[in-house]
Amino acid sequence: MGNVWGINDSVKIDALITSGSLFLGTDTSFGPAVFGVGSGVALDRNKGNDIRAFFSLGKNW
């Protein structure tokens, strides 16, 4: 859980954001392959969920 507030912002518990992620990786002939999915969920039910996906193939240089 967490969030970022400015100096003059009021800090409220319902503004906290929870998050989670799941990653899967394996070795391939092209190098490592990684796929991941993450989601940030606001405690305020009026805000939508933010889902992101990640894919990487090969070595990082």
BALOBA-1460 file (C-alpha; in Angstrom, 3 decimals):
// residues 61
<rec num="1" residu="m" x="0.000" y="0.000" z="0.000"/>
<rec num="2" residu="g" x="1.137" y="3.505" z="-0.625"/>
<rec num="3" residu="n" x="0.669" y="6.742" z="-2.495"/>
<rec num="4" residu="v" x="2.387" y="10.080" z="-3.014"/>
<rec num="5" residu="w" x="1.101" y="13.365" z="-1.636"/>
<rec num="6" residu="g" x="2.269" y="16.915" z="-2.173"/>
<rec num="7" residu="i" x="3.330" y="19.128" z="0.724"/>
<rec num="8" residu="n" x="-0.036" y="20.912" z="0.919"/>
<rec num="9" residu="d" x="-2.186" y="17.816" z="0.237"/>
<rec num="10" residu="s" x="-4.221" y="16.225" z="2.998"/>
<rec num="11" residu="v" x="-3.309" y="12.582" z="3.593"/>
<rec num="12" residu="k" x="-6.345" y="10.292" z="3.593"/>
<rec num="13" residu="i" x="-6.474" y="6.551" z="4.174"/>
<rec num="14" residu="d" x="-8.952" y="6.028" z="1.316"/>
<rec num="15" residu="a" x="-6.365" y="7.490" z="-1.101"/>
<rec num="16" residu="l" x="-3.995" y="4.549" z="-0.533"/>
<rec num="17" residu="i" x="-3.296" y="2.306" z="-3.509"/>
<rec num="18" residu="t" x="-2.659" y="-1.431" z="-3.216"/>
<rec num="19" residu="s" x="-0.757" y="-3.275" z="-5.911"/>
<rec num="20" residu="g" x="0.323" y="-6.715" z="-6.966"/>
<rec num="21" residu="s" x="2.198" y="-8.377" z="-9.784"/>
<rec num="22" residu="l" x="2.899" y="-11.774" z="-11.294"/>
<rec num="23" residu="f" x="5.941" y="-12.567" z="-13.441"/>
<rec num="24" residu="l" x="6.910" y="-15.678" z="-15.386"/>
<rec num="25" residu="g" x="10.349" y="-16.183" z="-16.920"/>
<rec num="26" residu="t" x="12.230" y="-18.872" z="-18.820"/>
<rec num="27" residu="d" x="15.419" y="-19.392" z="-20.826"/>
<rec num="28" residu="t" x="15.003" y="-19.468" z="-24.616"/>
<rec num="29" residu="s" x="17.398" y="-19.745" z="-27.563"/>
<rec num="30" residu="f" x="17.112" y="-15.929" z="-27.920"/>
<rec num="31" residu="g" x="17.977" y="-15.347" z="-24.264"/>
<rec num="32" residu="p" x="15.788" y="-14.910" z="-21.201"/>
<rec num="33" residu="a" x="12.073" y="-14.311" z="-21.781"/>
<rec num="34" residu="v" x="9.967" y="-12.618" z="-19.107"/>
<rec num="35" residu="f" x="6.246" y="-11.852" z="-19.073"/>
<rec num="36" residu="g" x="4.591" y="-9.958" z="-16.251"/>
<rec num="37" residu="v" x="1.237" y="-8.481" z="-15.302"/>
<rec num="38" residu="g" x="0.693" y="-5.908" z="-12.575"/>
<rec num="39" residu="s" x="-2.311" y="-4.115" z="-11.144"/>
<rec num="40" residu="g" x="-2.793" y="-1.102" z="-8.923"/>
<rec num="41" residu="v" x="-6.116" y="-0.987" z="-7.075"/>
<rec num="42" residu="a" x="-7.321" y="2.183" z="-5.346"/>
<rec num="43" residu="l" x="-9.210" y="1.737" z="-2.085"/>
<rec num="44" residu="d" x="-11.663" y="4.368" z="-3.340"/>
<rec num="45" residu="r" x="-14.201" y="2.261" z="-5.280"/>
<rec num="46" residu="n" x="-14.982" y="5.172" z="-7.630"/>
<rec num="47" residu="k" x="-11.543" y="4.927" z="-9.239"/>
<rec num="48" residu="g" x="-10.789" y="2.237" z="-11.808"/>
<rec num="49" residu="n" x="-8.063" y="-0.391" z="-11.671"/>
<rec num="50" residu="d" x="-4.814" y="0.187" z="-13.544"/>
<rec num="51" residu="i" x="-3.505" y="-3.002" z="-15.222"/>
<rec num="52" residu="r" x="-0.169" y="-3.186" z="-17.060"/>
<rec num="53" residu="a" x="1.625" y="-5.990" z="-18.917"/>
<rec num="54" residu="f" x="5.358" y="-6.404" z="-19.530"/>
<rec num="55" residu="f" x="7.305" y="-8.589" z="-21.978"/>
<rec num="56" residu="s" x="11.063" y="-8.835" z="-22.432"/>
<rec num="57" residu="l" x="13.074" y="-11.116" z="-24.723"/>
<rec num="58" residu="g" x="16.867" y="-11.269" z="-24.800"/>
<rec num="59" residu="k" x="19.630" y="-9.953" z="-22.595"/>
<rec num="60" residu="n" x="19.632" y="-6.465" z="-21.113"/>
<rec num="61" residu="w" x="22.601" y="-4.426" z="-22.337"/>
